[in-house]
C-alpha cells in the first residue's frame, strides 16, 4: 500500500510499527508534533516521544491484539515543545510489505476552540484600547479649551498620558505609525511595527517601509501631494494607497490609512495601521472552498448522468495526453485541454479547471518532459477526484450514465401483471431490487450513536449484528425501522453507563449494542440489546404511583412494559436524548401497525433487550395481500 494516499488528508495521520517507531506521517501530523516532516521520517522517532498523553491509550497497550479499528478515545496531549490540546485517537492494523504496522488517526479537537479564544481575546483587547483612546481623546479636548492656563499645570499629566498611549500602542497586535505630509515617519510607533513591517520605521520615508518598487515611489508621492492639498475627501483617497504589504513569512498584512488633524482641523499627517489578517484570509479562502464544494456537490447530484458520462469521456481524453510525441500533436492536445477545462468548470471542479488552465497557458513553451510531467500530475489529481466521488456517491456512480429512474408505482403495476404469469420471477425481482438489508436501515443510527456518545462522555463499540441476515421491503418496514432510532437513543442515555461507572462495575469501558434477527414461522423477530445498567422496576412503580396509576397487582415484568405507555419516562427532566416519553410508544405503534408486538426484558447491571415481532412480508405477493386486507 502506498502511504502517500494519506498526504492529502487534513487530519493528522501516523503510521508506526509494533515498537511504535514512526515510519510515516502526513503534514498535519508533523504540525501537531511541532517538527518538520522530513526530520520525523528520517529519524523514525517513537510515537510516544512525539506526543505524550494525559492517560494511557488503550489501543497502544493492545497493539498485537488489534484486528480492526479501535474506537476513538479522547485524551489530552502535549508535545515536547509544550504544545497541548485535546485529541481523539483511533488505531487500526495496516498490512505493508515490510510487515504489520499500525495506522493512527489523530483528530485535533482543540483548534476551533483555540482560534475562538484567540479572536475573542484580540477583539476584547482592541475594544479596550479603543475605549482608552476615546477617554484620552475626551481628556485632550478638555485640555485644549483653556490650554494657556493649563500648560504648566498639565505638563506632567500630558507626559504621563503620552507614556500611557505608548504603552497602549505597544500592547496592541497591530502596527501604528504616523508619517507627515512629506512622507517622513514620526518617532511614535507601536512595538508591533517591527514584526509586521519587518523594520524599525521611525525616521524612514514611508515608501521605503512599504517596500515600493522605484517606479511606484513617484506615484505614491503624487498621492501624498493630492492628500495634503485636500482636493478630495481623505476617505476617497485612502483606498488609492497600497492596501497590503509583502511579508517574508507569507503573512497577510492589511494596511489602513486615517487623517491626522490639528486643533484647527488642518491635515498634518497620516496614521497608518498595519494588521495581520492571515487567519482571516485563510478562513475566507476555506469558506470559499467550502462554498465551491457545496456547489460542486449540488451540480453533481443534479446532473449525475451527465457527469458520469463526462468522466468516462475525460478518462479517454486523459489517456490521449500520455502520448510521448506531445509536440507533434500540439493542436490536438490544446483542443483536449480546452474540452477538459470546460467540463471541469461546468461541474464545479475548480482546482482541476485551474490546473488545466495553467497547463494550457504554458504547454506550448514547455519541453516534452515538462509537458508529460504536468499531464501526469493532472491525471493523478483527476484520479484522486474520482476516488473522492466514489466515497461521496458510492462505487457505482460511474455507471450512472447507463441508469434509468423509474417510479416505484410503475414497477409495482408491472409486477402485479406479472404475478399471474411468472410468480417466481416476481419474488426474485422483489428480493433483488426492491428490498434492502437491515444494516442499511440502521447504518445512520450507528453514526448517530457514535456522535452522541462523545457528547455524553461514553464510548460505544460498533453495532454487533447477530442471527439471520434479512432483507426488508422499505415500503412496508421503513416506518418501523425509523422508529427504532428511539431504542438506540434510550440504550445510550438510560442503559450504557459512563466509562468510569462501567470500569467500577467490572465491565469493559466500551458499551456494546447488539442487533439480533431471526425468521420464525413467517415472523420477523428483531432484538436490540445493550449491556448497560438495566431498568429499575421500582423506579417505574414510583412514576406510576405519582401518576395515580394502579400497579400493585402487576409483576416486575409487567411493570417494565409501561415504558411503552404514551408520555411515560423515567427521566425527571427532558434532555436532548430522552425524557418526553414518546420514543418507545412510537416503536410499539409502528409494530402494531404491521400486526406485530413490542416488549422489553431487562436484568439489573446486565442490560436491556427490546424485542419486536412482526409478520415477515418479504414477497411482493404477501405484501399485496397485506395491503388489500388493510
ABEGO torsion letter per residue (X at the ends): XBAAAAAABABBBBBBBAAGBBABBBAAAAAAAGBBAAAAAAAGBBAAAABBBABBBAAAAAAAABABBBBBBBBBBBBAAGBBEBBBBBBBBBBBAAEBBBBBBBBBAAAAAAAAAAAAAAAAAAAAAAAAAAAAAAAAAAAAABAAAAAAAAAAAAAAAAAAAAAAAAABABBBBBBBAAGBBBABBBAAAAAAAGBBABGBBAAAAAGBBAAAAAAAAAAAAAAAAGABBAAAAAAABBABBBBAAGBBBBBBBBBBBBAAGBBAEBBBBBBBAAAAAAAAAAAAAAAAAAAAAAAAAABAAAAAAAAAAAAAAAAAAABABAAAAAAAAAAAAAAAAAAAAAAGBAAAAAAAAAAAAAAAABBAAAAAAAAAAAAAAAAAAAAAAAAAAEAAAAAAAABBBBBAAAAAAAAAAAAAABAAAAAAAAAAAABBBAAAAAAAAAAAAAAAAAAAGBBBBBBBBBEBBBBBBAAAAAAAAAAAAAAAAAAAAAABBBAAAAAAAGBBABBBBBBBBBBBGGBBBBBBBBABAEBBAAAAAAAAAAAGBBAAABBAAAAAAAAABBGBBABABBBAABGAGAAAAAAAAAAAAAGBBBBBBBBBGAEBBBBBBBBBBABAAAAAAAAAAX
